[in-house]
C-alpha cells in the first residue's frame, strides 16, 4: 500500500519483522500473519513513527496502545481485500 504523510510518499509492505519504519527509504514493514488487533497496533505504531520521528519508542508505544484500544472498542476491524476478477477477453 502507498500513503502520503507530511508531504512524503511512503510504501507499507508485509515483511518478516513485527514493524519497522525506515525514514530514509520512506518504507514501513509489517509482519504478515499478526492477529487483527496486533496488526492494528503495529500499523498505528509505525504510522506514529512516520508522523513524529522525534518521539521516543516508549511514547510511540503508549500512543499506539491508546489508539488501538479506542479504535478496537469502536468496532474497527480489518476488511479482507477481494480478489480482482480477470477481465474476460
PyMOL Python script that loads the backbone (N, CA, C, O; Angstrom):
from pymol import cmd

cmd.read_pdbstr("""\
ATOM      1  N   UNK A   1       0.857  -1.163   0.000  1.00  0.00           N
ATOM      2  CA  UNK A   1       0.000   0.000   0.000  1.00  0.00           C
ATOM      3  C   UNK A   1       0.906   1.230   0.000  1.00  0.00           C
ATOM      4  O   UNK A   1       2.027   1.194   0.507  1.00  0.00           O
ATOM      5  N   UNK A   2       0.402   2.307  -0.574  1.00  0.00           N
ATOM      6  CA  UNK A   2       1.148   3.570  -0.591  1.00  0.00           C
ATOM      7  C   UNK A   2       0.308   4.616   0.123  1.00  0.00           C
ATOM      8  O   UNK A   2      -0.918   4.630   0.018  1.00  0.00           O
ATOM      9  N   UNK A   3       1.000   5.504   0.860  1.00  0.00           N
ATOM     10  CA  UNK A   3       0.317   6.546   1.623  1.00  0.00           C
ATOM     11  C   UNK A   3       1.203   7.789   1.677  1.00  0.00           C
ATOM     12  O   UNK A   3       2.428   7.685   1.748  1.00  0.00           O
ATOM     13  N   UNK A   4       0.582   8.953   1.643  1.00  0.00           N
ATOM     14  CA  UNK A   4       1.338  10.202   1.708  1.00  0.00           C
ATOM     15  C   UNK A   4       1.239  10.749   3.133  1.00  0.00           C
ATOM     16  O   UNK A   4       0.139  10.933   3.652  1.00  0.00           O
ATOM     17  N   UNK A   5       2.392  11.011   3.768  1.00  0.00           N
ATOM     18  CA  UNK A   5       2.455  11.523   5.135  1.00  0.00           C
ATOM     19  C   UNK A   5       3.446  12.675   5.173  1.00  0.00           C
ATOM     20  O   UNK A   5       4.597  12.527   4.764  1.00  0.00           O
ATOM     21  N   UNK A   6       2.996  13.820   5.666  1.00  0.00           N
ATOM     22  CA  UNK A   6       3.862  15.007   5.768  1.00  0.00           C
ATOM     23  C   UNK A   6       4.562  15.322   4.451  1.00  0.00           C
ATOM     24  O   UNK A   6       5.736  15.690   4.436  1.00  0.00           O
ATOM     25  N   UNK A   7       3.838  15.176   3.355  1.00  0.00           N
ATOM     26  CA  UNK A   7       4.377  15.516   2.044  1.00  0.00           C
ATOM     27  C   UNK A   7       5.284  14.467   1.426  1.00  0.00           C
ATOM     28  O   UNK A   7       5.808  14.686   0.333  1.00  0.00           O
ATOM     29  N   UNK A   8       5.488  13.328   2.094  1.00  0.00           N
ATOM     30  CA  UNK A   8       6.336  12.263   1.568  1.00  0.00           C
ATOM     31  C   UNK A   8       5.471  11.059   1.203  1.00  0.00           C
ATOM     32  O   UNK A   8       4.516  10.731   1.907  1.00  0.00           O
ATOM     33  N   UNK A   9       5.817  10.408   0.096  1.00  0.00           N
ATOM     34  CA  UNK A   9       5.132   9.187  -0.321  1.00  0.00           C
ATOM     35  C   UNK A   9       5.795   8.009   0.376  1.00  0.00           C
ATOM     36  O   UNK A   9       7.004   7.823   0.240  1.00  0.00           O
ATOM     37  N   UNK A  10       5.039   7.214   1.115  1.00  0.00           N
ATOM     38  CA  UNK A  10       5.545   6.060   1.846  1.00  0.00           C
ATOM     39  C   UNK A  10       4.985   4.774   1.248  1.00  0.00           C
ATOM     40  O   UNK A  10       3.892   4.761   0.682  1.00  0.00           O
ATOM     41  N   UNK A  11       5.752   3.695   1.382  1.00  0.00           N
ATOM     42  CA  UNK A  11       5.316   2.373   0.990  1.00  0.00           C
ATOM     43  C   UNK A  11       5.212   1.519   2.246  1.00  0.00           C
ATOM     44  O   UNK A  11       6.130   1.501   3.065  1.00  0.00           O
ATOM     45  N   UNK A  12       4.098   0.814   2.399  1.00  0.00           N
ATOM     46  CA  UNK A  12       3.897  -0.090   3.526  1.00  0.00           C
ATOM     47  C   UNK A  12       3.757  -1.496   2.958  1.00  0.00           C
ATOM     48  O   UNK A  12       2.891  -1.753   2.122  1.00  0.00           O
ATOM     49  N   UNK A  13       4.618  -2.409   3.418  1.00  0.00           N
ATOM     50  CA  UNK A  13       4.603  -3.777   2.896  1.00  0.00           C
ATOM     51  C   UNK A  13       4.581  -4.790   4.035  1.00  0.00           C
ATOM     52  O   UNK A  13       4.946  -4.477   5.168  1.00  0.00           O
ATOM     53  N   UNK A  14       4.148  -6.006   3.719  1.00  0.00           N
ATOM     54  CA  UNK A  14       4.206  -7.124   4.655  1.00  0.00           C
ATOM     55  C   UNK A  14       5.578  -7.758   4.541  1.00  0.00           C
ATOM     56  O   UNK A  14       5.990  -8.181   3.461  1.00  0.00           O
ATOM     57  N   UNK A  15       6.288  -7.823   5.670  1.00  0.00           N
ATOM     58  CA  UNK A  15       7.613  -8.453   5.688  1.00  0.00           C
ATOM     59  C   UNK A  15       7.808  -9.178   7.004  1.00  0.00           C
ATOM     60  O   UNK A  15       6.901  -9.201   7.835  1.00  0.00           O
ATOM     61  N   UNK A  16       8.963  -9.765   7.207  1.00  0.00           N
ATOM     62  CA  UNK A  16       9.207 -10.668   8.327  1.00  0.00           C
ATOM     63  C   UNK A  16       9.355  -9.994   9.691  1.00  0.00           C
ATOM     64  O   UNK A  16       9.362 -10.694  10.703  1.00  0.00           O
ATOM     65  N   UNK A  17       9.470  -8.693   9.761  1.00  0.00           N
ATOM     66  CA  UNK A  17       9.631  -8.017  11.051  1.00  0.00           C
ATOM     67  C   UNK A  17       8.256  -7.639  11.593  1.00  0.00           C
ATOM     68  O   UNK A  17       7.309  -7.476  10.824  1.00  0.00           O
ATOM     69  N   UNK A  18       8.142  -7.497  12.923  1.00  0.00           N
ATOM     70  CA  UNK A  18       6.853  -7.096  13.508  1.00  0.00           C
ATOM     71  C   UNK A  18       6.436  -5.745  12.950  1.00  0.00           C
ATOM     72  O   UNK A  18       5.291  -5.561  12.538  1.00  0.00           O
ATOM     73  N   UNK A  19       7.359  -4.812  12.939  1.00  0.00           N
ATOM     74  CA  UNK A  19       7.107  -3.494  12.386  1.00  0.00           C
ATOM     75  C   UNK A  19       8.401  -2.702  12.353  1.00  0.00           C
ATOM     76  O   UNK A  19       9.180  -2.739  13.305  1.00  0.00           O
ATOM     77  N   UNK A  20       8.631  -1.990  11.268  1.00  0.00           N
ATOM     78  CA  UNK A  20       9.857  -1.218  11.121  1.00  0.00           C
ATOM     79  C   UNK A  20       9.569  -0.015  10.244  1.00  0.00           C
ATOM     80  O   UNK A  20       8.961  -0.144   9.182  1.00  0.00           O
ATOM     81  N   UNK A  21      10.009   1.159  10.689  1.00  0.00           N
ATOM     82  CA  UNK A  21       9.809   2.399   9.944  1.00  0.00           C
ATOM     83  C   UNK A  21      11.164   2.914   9.483  1.00  0.00           C
ATOM     84  O   UNK A  21      12.007   3.269  10.307  1.00  0.00           O
ATOM     85  N   UNK A  22      11.379   2.957   8.177  1.00  0.00           N
ATOM     86  CA  UNK A  22      12.634   3.422   7.579  1.00  0.00           C
ATOM     87  C   UNK A  22      12.410   4.807   6.992  1.00  0.00           C
ATOM     88  O   UNK A  22      11.797   4.942   5.933  1.00  0.00           O
ATOM     89  N   UNK A  23      12.907   5.846   7.680  1.00  0.00           N
ATOM     90  CA  UNK A  23      12.697   7.216   7.221  1.00  0.00           C
ATOM     91  C   UNK A  23      13.513   7.557   5.987  1.00  0.00           C
ATOM     92  O   UNK A  23      13.081   8.373   5.172  1.00  0.00           O
ATOM     93  N   UNK A  24      14.659   6.961   5.833  1.00  0.00           N
ATOM     94  CA  UNK A  24      15.489   7.267   4.657  1.00  0.00           C
ATOM     95  C   UNK A  24      14.855   6.719   3.381  1.00  0.00           C
ATOM     96  O   UNK A  24      14.915   7.350   2.326  1.00  0.00           O
ATOM     97  N   UNK A  25      14.251   5.546   3.490  1.00  0.00           N
ATOM     98  CA  UNK A  25      13.652   4.929   2.307  1.00  0.00           C
ATOM     99  C   UNK A  25      12.151   5.136   2.215  1.00  0.00           C
ATOM    100  O   UNK A  25      11.504   4.639   1.293  1.00  0.00           O
ATOM    101  N   UNK A  26      11.588   5.882   3.188  1.00  0.00           N
ATOM    102  CA  UNK A  26      10.127   6.097   3.230  1.00  0.00           C
ATOM    103  C   UNK A  26       9.388   4.764   3.091  1.00  0.00           C
ATOM    104  O   UNK A  26       8.524   4.602   2.229  1.00  0.00           O
ATOM    105  N   UNK A  27       9.749   3.817   3.957  1.00  0.00           N
ATOM    106  CA  UNK A  27       9.205   2.473   3.863  1.00  0.00           C
ATOM    107  C   UNK A  27       8.862   1.946   5.252  1.00  0.00           C
ATOM    108  O   UNK A  27       9.640   2.109   6.191  1.00  0.00           O
ATOM    109  N   UNK A  28       7.707   1.318   5.381  1.00  0.00           N
ATOM    110  CA  UNK A  28       7.287   0.668   6.617  1.00  0.00           C
ATOM    111  C   UNK A  28       7.054  -0.804   6.322  1.00  0.00           C
ATOM    112  O   UNK A  28       6.386  -1.150   5.347  1.00  0.00           O
ATOM    113  N   UNK A  29       7.608  -1.676   7.167  1.00  0.00           N
ATOM    114  CA  UNK A  29       7.427  -3.117   7.039  1.00  0.00           C
ATOM    115  C   UNK A  29       6.546  -3.604   8.183  1.00  0.00           C
ATOM    116  O   UNK A  29       6.744  -3.223   9.336  1.00  0.00           O
ATOM    117  N   UNK A  30       5.583  -4.441   7.857  1.00  0.00           N
ATOM    118  CA  UNK A  30       4.669  -5.019   8.835  1.00  0.00           C
ATOM    119  C   UNK A  30       4.687  -6.533   8.653  1.00  0.00           C
ATOM    120  O   UNK A  30       4.578  -7.022   7.529  1.00  0.00           O
ATOM    121  N   UNK A  31       4.825  -7.276   9.745  1.00  0.00           N
ATOM    122  CA  UNK A  31       4.857  -8.739   9.656  1.00  0.00           C
ATOM    123  C   UNK A  31       3.489  -9.283   9.253  1.00  0.00           C
ATOM    124  O   UNK A  31       2.477  -8.904   9.842  1.00  0.00           O
ATOM    125  N   UNK A  32       3.447 -10.160   8.264  1.00  0.00           N
ATOM    126  CA  UNK A  32       2.184 -10.811   7.919  1.00  0.00           C
ATOM    127  C   UNK A  32       1.835 -11.829   9.001  1.00  0.00           C
ATOM    128  O   UNK A  32       2.704 -12.269   9.753  1.00  0.00           O
ATOM    129  N   UNK A  33       0.579 -12.192   9.073  1.00  0.00           N
ATOM    130  CA  UNK A  33       0.159 -13.235   9.997  1.00  0.00           C
ATOM    131  C   UNK A  33      -0.120 -12.779  11.416  1.00  0.00           C
ATOM    132  O   UNK A  33      -0.421 -13.606  12.278  1.00  0.00           O
ATOM    133  N   UNK A  34      -0.028 -11.476  11.681  1.00  0.00           N
ATOM    134  CA  UNK A  34      -0.353 -10.985  13.014  1.00  0.00           C
ATOM    135  C   UNK A  34      -1.865 -11.092  13.237  1.00  0.00           C
ATOM    136  O   UNK A  34      -2.656 -11.002  12.298  1.00  0.00           O
ATOM    137  N   UNK A  35      -2.239 -11.285  14.488  1.00  0.00           N
ATOM    138  CA  UNK A  35      -3.657 -11.255  14.836  1.00  0.00           C
ATOM    139  C   UNK A  35      -4.189  -9.861  14.517  1.00  0.00           C
ATOM    140  O   UNK A  35      -3.421  -8.900  14.553  1.00  0.00           O
ATOM    141  N   UNK A  36      -5.482  -9.717  14.205  1.00  0.00           N
ATOM    142  CA  UNK A  36      -6.021  -8.429  13.773  1.00  0.00           C
ATOM    143  C   UNK A  36      -5.735  -7.257  14.715  1.00  0.00           C
ATOM    144  O   UNK A  36      -5.350  -6.181  14.256  1.00  0.00           O
ATOM    145  N   UNK A  37      -5.916  -7.449  16.020  1.00  0.00           N
ATOM    146  CA  UNK A  37      -5.670  -6.343  16.947  1.00  0.00           C
ATOM    147  C   UNK A  37      -4.177  -6.002  17.017  1.00  0.00           C
ATOM    148  O   UNK A  37      -3.812  -4.832  17.120  1.00  0.00           O
ATOM    149  N   UNK A  38      -3.327  -7.013  16.961  1.00  0.00           N
ATOM    150  CA  UNK A  38      -1.875  -6.791  16.972  1.00  0.00           C
ATOM    151  C   UNK A  38      -1.445  -6.039  15.706  1.00  0.00           C
ATOM    152  O   UNK A  38      -0.602  -5.144  15.773  1.00  0.00           O
ATOM    153  N   UNK A  39      -2.025  -6.401  14.553  1.00  0.00           N
ATOM    154  CA  UNK A  39      -1.690  -5.709  13.303  1.00  0.00           C
ATOM    155  C   UNK A  39      -2.126  -4.250  13.355  1.00  0.00           C
ATOM    156  O   UNK A  39      -1.398  -3.368  12.900  1.00  0.00           O
ATOM    157  N   UNK A  40      -3.320  -3.988  13.912  1.00  0.00           N
ATOM    158  CA  UNK A  40      -3.782  -2.611  14.065  1.00  0.00           C
ATOM    159  C   UNK A  40      -2.807  -1.825  14.925  1.00  0.00           C
ATOM    160  O   UNK A  40      -2.443  -0.700  14.580  1.00  0.00           O
ATOM    161  N   UNK A  41      -2.378  -2.406  16.044  1.00  0.00           N
ATOM    162  CA  UNK A  41      -1.419  -1.741  16.920  1.00  0.00           C
ATOM    163  C   UNK A  41      -0.105  -1.470  16.187  1.00  0.00           C
ATOM    164  O   UNK A  41       0.469  -0.388  16.315  1.00  0.00           O
ATOM    165  N   UNK A  42       0.366  -2.448  15.423  1.00  0.00           N
ATOM    166  CA  UNK A  42       1.628  -2.282  14.689  1.00  0.00           C
ATOM    167  C   UNK A  42       1.504  -1.186  13.634  1.00  0.00           C
ATOM    168  O   UNK A  42       2.403  -0.356  13.497  1.00  0.00           O
ATOM    169  N   UNK A  43       0.402  -1.175  12.891  1.00  0.00           N
ATOM    170  CA  UNK A  43       0.193  -0.134  11.876  1.00  0.00           C
ATOM    171  C   UNK A  43       0.140   1.255  12.505  1.00  0.00           C
ATOM    172  O   UNK A  43       0.744   2.198  11.992  1.00  0.00           O
ATOM    173  N   UNK A  44      -0.584   1.377  13.616  1.00  0.00           N
ATOM    174  CA  UNK A  44      -0.660   2.669  14.305  1.00  0.00           C
ATOM    175  C   UNK A  44       0.713   3.066  14.849  1.00  0.00           C
ATOM    176  O   UNK A  44       1.121   4.222  14.732  1.00  0.00           O
ATOM    177  N   UNK A  45       1.414   2.116  15.436  1.00  0.00           N
ATOM    178  CA  UNK A  45       2.745   2.372  15.979  1.00  0.00           C
ATOM    179  C   UNK A  45       3.684   2.913  14.904  1.00  0.00           C
ATOM    180  O   UNK A  45       4.343   3.935  15.096  1.00  0.00           O
ATOM    181  N   UNK A  46       3.735   2.219  13.780  1.00  0.00           N
ATOM    182  CA  UNK A  46       4.635   2.658  12.703  1.00  0.00           C
ATOM    183  C   UNK A  46       4.133   3.947  12.064  1.00  0.00           C
ATOM    184  O   UNK A  46       4.939   4.770  11.628  1.00  0.00           O
ATOM    185  N   UNK A  47       2.815   4.138  12.001  1.00  0.00           N
ATOM    186  CA  UNK A  47       2.261   5.395  11.490  1.00  0.00           C
ATOM    187  C   UNK A  47       2.659   6.581  12.360  1.00  0.00           C
ATOM    188  O   UNK A  47       2.943   7.662  11.844  1.00  0.00           O
ATOM    189  N   UNK A  48       2.683   6.388  13.664  1.00  0.00           N
ATOM    190  CA  UNK A  48       3.127   7.453  14.573  1.00  0.00           C
ATOM    191  C   UNK A  48       4.598   7.761  14.316  1.00  0.00           C
ATOM    192  O   UNK A  48       4.992   8.927  14.285  1.00  0.00           O
ATOM    193  N   UNK A  49       5.406   6.725  14.133  1.00  0.00           N
ATOM    194  CA  UNK A  49       6.822   6.951  13.784  1.00  0.00           C
ATOM    195  C   UNK A  49       6.943   7.762  12.487  1.00  0.00           C
ATOM    196  O   UNK A  49       7.803   8.635  12.374  1.00  0.00           O
ATOM    197  N   UNK A  50       6.073   7.465  11.509  1.00  0.00           N
ATOM    198  CA  UNK A  50       6.108   8.194  10.241  1.00  0.00           C
ATOM    199  C   UNK A  50       5.828   9.678  10.459  1.00  0.00           C
ATOM    200  O   UNK A  50       6.503  10.543   9.900  1.00  0.00           O
ATOM    201  N   UNK A  51       4.820   9.954  11.283  1.00  0.00           N
ATOM    202  CA  UNK A  51       4.389  11.338  11.504  1.00  0.00           C
ATOM    203  C   UNK A  51       5.278  12.098  12.480  1.00  0.00           C
ATOM    204  O   UNK A  51       5.496  13.300  12.324  1.00  0.00           O
ATOM    205  N   UNK A  52       5.784  11.404  13.470  1.00  0.00           N
ATOM    206  CA  UNK A  52       6.530  12.052  14.549  1.00  0.00           C
ATOM    207  C   UNK A  52       7.826  11.297  14.837  1.00  0.00           C
ATOM    208  O   UNK A  52       7.942  10.660  15.884  1.00  0.00           O
ATOM    209  N   UNK A  53       8.800  11.357  13.929  1.00  0.00           N
ATOM    210  CA  UNK A  53      10.031  10.581  14.106  1.00  0.00           C
ATOM    211  C   UNK A  53      10.842  10.973  15.344  1.00  0.00           C
ATOM    212  O   UNK A  53      11.706  10.216  15.789  1.00  0.00           O
ATOM    213  N   UNK A  54      10.565  12.139  15.891  1.00  0.00           N
ATOM    214  CA  UNK A  54      11.343  12.601  17.048  1.00  0.00           C
ATOM    215  C   UNK A  54      10.887  11.958  18.361  1.00  0.00           C
ATOM    216  O   UNK A  54      11.593  12.046  19.365  1.00  0.00           O
ATOM    217  N   UNK A  55       9.719  11.315  18.367  1.00  0.00           N
ATOM    218  CA  UNK A  55       9.214  10.703  19.597  1.00  0.00           C
ATOM    219  C   UNK A  55       9.986   9.431  19.935  1.00  0.00           C
ATOM    220  O   UNK A  55      10.383   8.676  19.047  1.00  0.00           O
ATOM    221  N   UNK A  56      10.189   9.209  21.211  1.00  0.00           N
ATOM    222  CA  UNK A  56      10.861   8.001  21.674  1.00  0.00           C
ATOM    223  C   UNK A  56       9.950   6.790  21.580  1.00  0.00           C
ATOM    224  O   UNK A  56       8.731   6.922  21.475  1.00  0.00           O
ATOM    225  N   UNK A  57      10.547   5.622  21.620  1.00  0.00           N
ATOM    226  CA  UNK A  57       9.817   4.362  21.470  1.00  0.00           C
ATOM    227  C   UNK A  57       8.739   4.187  22.542  1.00  0.00           C
ATOM    228  O   UNK A  57       7.643   3.719  22.234  1.00  0.00           O
ATOM    229  N   UNK A  58       9.028   4.553  23.788  1.00  0.00           N
ATOM    230  CA  UNK A  58       8.038   4.402  24.861  1.00  0.00           C
ATOM    231  C   UNK A  58       6.799   5.251  24.598  1.00  0.00           C
ATOM    232  O   UNK A  58       5.675   4.784  24.781  1.00  0.00           O
ATOM    233  N   UNK A  59       7.000   6.503  24.166  1.00  0.00           N
ATOM    234  CA  UNK A  59       5.871   7.382  23.870  1.00  0.00           C
ATOM    235  C   UNK A  59       5.062   6.869  22.683  1.00  0.00           C
ATOM    236  O   UNK A  59       3.832   6.908  22.703  1.00  0.00           O
ATOM    237  N   UNK A  60       5.747   6.393  21.658  1.00  0.00           N
ATOM    238  CA  UNK A  60       5.065   5.860  20.476  1.00  0.00           C
ATOM    239  C   UNK A  60       4.244   4.630  20.855  1.00  0.00           C
ATOM    240  O   UNK A  60       3.091   4.499  20.443  1.00  0.00           O
ATOM    241  N   UNK A  61       4.834   3.735  21.636  1.00  0.00           N
ATOM    242  CA  UNK A  61       4.125   2.517  22.039  1.00  0.00           C
ATOM    243  C   UNK A  61       2.894   2.854  22.875  1.00  0.00           C
ATOM    244  O   UNK A  61       1.839   2.242  22.707  1.00  0.00           O
ATOM    245  N   UNK A  62       3.029   3.815  23.765  1.00  0.00           N
ATOM    246  CA  UNK A  62       1.898   4.218  24.610  1.00  0.00           C
ATOM    247  C   UNK A  62       0.773   4.822  23.765  1.00  0.00           C
ATOM    248  O   UNK A  62      -0.397   4.494  23.961  1.00  0.00           O
ATOM    249  N   UNK A  63       1.126   5.697  22.831  1.00  0.00           N
ATOM    250  CA  UNK A  63       0.124   6.317  21.957  1.00  0.00           C
ATOM    251  C   UNK A  63      -0.568   5.272  21.093  1.00  0.00           C
ATOM    252  O   UNK A  63      -1.789   5.300  20.942  1.00  0.00           O
ATOM    253  N   UNK A  64       0.206   4.350  20.525  1.00  0.00           N
ATOM    254  CA  UNK A  64      -0.368   3.304  19.668  1.00  0.00           C
ATOM    255  C   UNK A  64      -1.334   2.430  20.461  1.00  0.00           C
ATOM    256  O   UNK A  64      -2.390   2.050  19.956  1.00  0.00           O
ATOM    257  N   UNK A  65      -0.970   2.110  21.709  1.00  0.00           N
ATOM    258  CA  UNK A  65      -1.829   1.274  22.537  1.00  0.00           C
ATOM    259  C   UNK A  65      -3.160   1.974  22.815  1.00  0.00           C
ATOM    260  O   UNK A  65      -4.218   1.352  22.730  1.00  0.00           O
ATOM    261  N   UNK A  66      -3.109   3.253  23.143  1.00  0.00           N
ATOM    262  CA  UNK A  66      -4.334   4.010  23.412  1.00  0.00           C
ATOM    263  C   UNK A  66      -5.209   4.068  22.164  1.00  0.00           C
ATOM    264  O   UNK A  66      -6.414   3.828  22.238  1.00  0.00           O
ATOM    265  N   UNK A  67      -4.608   4.385  21.016  1.00  0.00           N
ATOM    266  CA  UNK A  67      -5.372   4.477  19.771  1.00  0.00           C
ATOM    267  C   UNK A  67      -5.940   3.121  19.355  1.00  0.00           C
ATOM    268  O   UNK A  67      -7.070   3.037  18.875  1.00  0.00           O
ATOM    269  N   UNK A  68      -5.152   2.060  19.542  1.00  0.00           N
ATOM    270  CA  UNK A  68      -5.629   0.713  19.222  1.00  0.00           C
ATOM    271  C   UNK A  68      -6.849   0.364  20.066  1.00  0.00           C
ATOM    272  O   UNK A  68      -7.848  -0.133  19.546  1.00  0.00           O
ATOM    273  N   UNK A  69      -6.767   0.622  21.360  1.00  0.00           N
ATOM    274  CA  UNK A  69      -7.887   0.331  22.259  1.00  0.00           C
ATOM    275  C   UNK A  69      -9.121   1.137  21.866  1.00  0.00           C
ATOM    276  O   UNK A  69     -10.227   0.599  21.824  1.00  0.00           O
ATOM    277  N   UNK A  70      -8.938   2.401  21.582  1.00  0.00           N
ATOM    278  CA  UNK A  70     -10.044   3.272  21.192  1.00  0.00           C
ATOM    279  C   UNK A  70     -10.725   2.764  19.914  1.00  0.00           C
ATOM    280  O   UNK A  70     -11.947   2.622  19.873  1.00  0.00           O
ATOM    281  N   UNK A  71      -9.935   2.495  18.884  1.00  0.00           N
ATOM    282  CA  UNK A  71     -10.490   2.036  17.616  1.00  0.00           C
ATOM    283  C   UNK A  71     -11.107   0.641  17.737  1.00  0.00           C
ATOM    284  O   UNK A  71     -12.155   0.375  17.149  1.00  0.00           O
ATOM    285  N   UNK A  72     -10.463  -0.249  18.495  1.00  0.00           N
ATOM    286  CA  UNK A  72     -10.968  -1.611  18.653  1.00  0.00           C
ATOM    287  C   UNK A  72     -12.319  -1.595  19.358  1.00  0.00           C
ATOM    288  O   UNK A  72     -13.249  -2.293  18.953  1.00  0.00           O
ATOM    289  N   UNK A  73     -12.419  -0.789  20.419  1.00  0.00           N
ATOM    290  CA  UNK A  73     -13.686  -0.704  21.153  1.00  0.00           C
ATOM    291  C   UNK A  73     -14.794  -0.083  20.304  1.00  0.00           C
ATOM    292  O   UNK A  73     -15.977  -0.336  20.535  1.00  0.00           O
ATOM    293  N   UNK A  74     -14.406   0.727  19.323  1.00  0.00           N
ATOM    294  CA  UNK A  74     -15.389   1.331  18.428  1.00  0.00           C
ATOM    295  C   UNK A  74     -15.780   0.392  17.284  1.00  0.00           C
ATOM    296  O   UNK A  74     -16.645   0.729  16.476  1.00  0.00           O
ATOM    297  N   UNK A  75     -15.152  -0.776  17.213  1.00  0.00           N
ATOM    298  CA  UNK A  75     -15.539  -1.768  16.213  1.00  0.00           C
ATOM    299  C   UNK A  75     -14.693  -1.803  14.957  1.00  0.00           C
ATOM    300  O   UNK A  75     -15.050  -2.508  14.012  1.00  0.00           O
ATOM    301  N   UNK A  76     -13.596  -1.080  14.903  1.00  0.00           N
ATOM    302  CA  UNK A  76     -12.749  -1.095  13.714  1.00  0.00           C
ATOM    303  C   UNK A  76     -12.070  -2.442  13.581  1.00  0.00           C
ATOM    304  O   UNK A  76     -11.461  -2.945  14.525  1.00  0.00           O
ATOM    305  N   UNK A  77     -12.183  -3.021  12.386  1.00  0.00           N
ATOM    306  CA  UNK A  77     -11.557  -4.301  12.071  1.00  0.00           C
ATOM    307  C   UNK A  77     -11.036  -4.232  10.645  1.00  0.00           C
ATOM    308  O   UNK A  77     -11.498  -3.429   9.835  1.00  0.00           O
ATOM    309  N   UNK A  78     -10.069  -5.087  10.355  1.00  0.00           N
ATOM    310  CA  UNK A  78      -9.513  -5.151   9.003  1.00  0.00           C
ATOM    311  C   UNK A  78     -10.475  -5.875   8.090  1.00  0.00           C
ATOM    312  O   UNK A  78     -10.981  -6.947   8.420  1.00  0.00           O
ATOM    313  N   UNK A  79     -10.721  -5.279   6.939  1.00  0.00           N
ATOM    314  CA  UNK A  79     -11.528  -5.919   5.908  1.00  0.00           C
ATOM    315  C   UNK A  79     -10.607  -6.656   4.966  1.00  0.00           C
ATOM    316  O   UNK A  79      -9.583  -6.119   4.546  1.00  0.00           O
ATOM    317  N   UNK A  80     -10.951  -7.847   4.641  1.00  0.00           N
ATOM    318  CA  UNK A  80     -10.153  -8.607   3.669  1.00  0.00           C
ATOM    319  C   UNK A  80     -10.383  -8.034   2.288  1.00  0.00           C
ATOM    320  O   UNK A  80     -11.510  -7.700   1.920  1.00  0.00           O
ATOM    321  N   UNK A  81      -9.315  -7.921   1.531  1.00  0.00           N
ATOM    322  CA  UNK A  81      -9.434  -7.427   0.157  1.00  0.00           C
ATOM    323  C   UNK A  81     -10.042  -8.508  -0.717  1.00  0.00           C
ATOM    324  O   UNK A  81      -9.728  -9.692  -0.591  1.00  0.00           O
ATOM    325  N   UNK A  82     -10.902  -8.078  -1.587  1.00  0.00           N
ATOM    326  CA  UNK A  82     -11.475  -9.018  -2.550  1.00  0.00           C
ATOM    327  C   UNK A  82     -10.486  -9.226  -3.677  1.00  0.00           C
ATOM    328  O   UNK A  82      -9.782  -8.307  -4.096  1.00  0.00           O
ATOM    329  N   UNK A  83     -10.455 -10.438  -4.148  1.00  0.00           N
ATOM    330  CA  UNK A  83      -9.598 -10.721  -5.301  1.00  0.00           C
ATOM    331  C   UNK A  83     -10.224 -10.108  -6.535  1.00  0.00           C
ATOM    332  O   UNK A  83     -11.437 -10.175  -6.736  1.00  0.00           O
ATOM    333  N   UNK A  84      -9.399  -9.524  -7.337  1.00  0.00           N
ATOM    334  CA  UNK A  84      -9.904  -8.950  -8.587  1.00  0.00           C
ATOM    335  C   UNK A  84     -10.132 -10.060  -9.596  1.00  0.00           C
ATOM    336  O   UNK A  84      -9.315 -10.967  -9.756  1.00  0.00           O
ATOM    337  N   UNK A  85     -11.251  -9.960 -10.259  1.00  0.00           N
ATOM    338  CA  UNK A  85     -11.539 -10.930 -11.306  1.00  0.00           C
ATOM    339  C   UNK A  85     -10.803 -10.536 -12.570  1.00  0.00           C
ATOM    340  O   UNK A  85     -10.684  -9.358 -12.907  1.00  0.00           O
ATOM    341  N   UNK A  86     -10.319 -11.542 -13.254  1.00  0.00           N
ATOM    342  CA  UNK A  86      -9.668 -11.271 -14.521  1.00  0.00           C
ATOM    343  C   UNK A  86     -10.707 -10.891 -15.542  1.00  0.00           C
ATOM    344  O   UNK A  86     -11.781 -11.489 -15.620  1.00  0.00           O
ATOM    345  N   UNK A  87     -10.374  -9.891 -16.322  1.00  0.00           N
ATOM    346  CA  UNK A  87     -11.295  -9.444 -17.375  1.00  0.00           C
ATOM    347  C   UNK A  87     -11.399 -10.524 -18.446  1.00  0.00           C
ATOM    348  O   UNK A  87     -10.403 -11.120 -18.856  1.00  0.00           O
ATOM    349  N   UNK A  88     -12.601 -10.751 -18.875  1.00  0.00           N
ATOM    350  CA  UNK A  88     -12.796 -11.727 -19.956  1.00  0.00           C
ATOM    351  C   UNK A  88     -12.434 -11.103 -21.281  1.00  0.00           C
ATOM    352  O   UNK A  88     -12.774  -9.953 -21.558  1.00  0.00           O
ATOM    353  N   UNK A  89     -11.753 -11.858 -22.081  1.00  0.00           N
ATOM    354  CA  UNK A  89     -11.356 -11.335 -23.404  1.00  0.00           C
ATOM    355  C   UNK A  89     -11.957 -12.132 -24.507  1.00  0.00           C
ATOM    356  O   UNK A  89     -11.730 -11.833 -25.679  1.00  0.00           O
TER     357      UNK A  89
END
""", "prot")
cmd.dss("prot")
cmd.show_as("cartoon", "prot")
cmd.util.cbc("prot")
cmd.orient("prot")
